[in-house]
Amino acid sequence: MPLNLTQAQTQEGQLSSEVVEERKQMIADFENKYFKLSTLLKDRLLVTTDERFTNKLNEMTYYATNGSVYTFAK
């Protein structure tokens, strides 16, 4: 059975409010510069580890700047 976001936060420990606010700002900057993200993706990015957050943002930035096989709505 899949975990919901509350369970994931409990298992990984609570992130500080500073980290969450910093991530929200980075996500907002990304959306302003490239394209909008789904609510589900944004929620998951807020509760993941720092390494996964950074990797996912780098991956999305790469595809947004270099093109990709995906089509994003602007």
N, C-alpha and C positions, 0 to 999 in steps of 0.2 A: 504494500500500500504506500503511495507516495506521501512524503512529508509535506505539510504546509509550511509557510514561512515562519510562523511562530515556533513550530517545533524545530526548524532548522536553526533559528536564532538561539534557542535554548541549548541545543546540542553543541553549537560552536562557541557559545558564550556571547554575552551581550557586547555589541560594539559601542564605543563611546559616542556620545552625541556629536562630538567634534568630528569624528571620522565619518559619521553618517552625513553631516552637513557638508563636509568637504567633498564627499562622493556625489551628493546631490548637485553641488555646484559644478563639478567636473562633467556630470551627465548633462546638465543644462547647457554648459558651454559646447559640448559635443553636438547636442541637438540644434543649437543655434548655428553652428558652423557647417554641419553636414546634413543630417536628417533626423526625424523624430524616431524615438524608440517606443516599443510597446510598454504598457504599464507593467506587464508581467516581467519583462526583461529588466526594467528599471528596479522593480522590487527585488528581484534575485541578485542584481548587482550590488544592492545595498547590504545584503546579508552574507555575501561570499567572502572568502579570504582576500587579503590584500593582493597576494600574488595572482589569483584568478581574476580579480577586478582589473588589475593592470594589464594582464594578458588579453582579456576580452576587449578592453578599450583600445589597446594597441592593434589588435586584429581588426576591429571595426574601422579604425582610422585608416589602416592600410587599404582595406577594401573601398572605403569612401574616396580615397585619394588616387588609387591606382586602378579602380574599376574592379568589378567582380562578376561572378556568374549570377548574382542576385540582382533583382530590380527593386529599388527602394522608392517609395512614394515621397514626393517632396511637397 
